[in-house]
Amino acid sequence: MEQPDDMVLAFIAWGLYPAWLVAGGCDYLCHRATDIGHTSGPTESWLHLAQFGTLFALLGAALLMTPSLAAFGVMIVSVIAHTGLSVVDVAFTTSRRRITVLEQFVHGFMNVIPCVAVALLMLLQWPQRTTPAWRDAVEPGGWLILATFIVVAGLPILEELVRTHRQAASHRASPAPLSR
């Protein structure tokens, strides 16, 4: 029988993390449906890339570092930065495109899930050490989580960034309509 700590870690890895990926996929589809390329454009996409970077730092600290005050510091700062960037993102976007009820609902999951995951990790693995150290070996599931994060979360963000830049360039290159 699994230990309770192992069950919580499995819940984070195979419950919360996939739920976060699904929420991110829904958010991506919401952006496409509201024509981000012709509304809020590349600026919003850059904000999404920055949010991705904060969560990449969080995952890196959780999976590649041994539990320490330094590792949890990186995770906490990452969650705070991600949340702050999401506030900036919505504040920027609100006047430029419609943020649907579904997208708002999805944003709630995307902001809360990292907070819950870090809180659970802190409860399970509160460290006795303060100095950072790399893990001697990363669990195979850890590499799978990093790889899926890059592919499932990162590639759509990059596609969106390229698409919004192309659409913005195309819009700038279009001649203005003649007025009479």
Secondary structure, DSSP 8 states (H G I E B T S, - for coil): ---HHHHHHHHIIIIIHHHHHHHHHHHHHHHHHTTGGGTTHHHHHHHHHHHHHHHHHHHHHHHHB-S-HHHHHHHHHHHHHHHHHHHHHHHHHHTTS---HHHHHHHHHHHHHHHHHHHHHHHHH--S--S--B-SS--HHHHHHHHHIIIIIIHHHHHHHHHHHHHHHHHHHS------
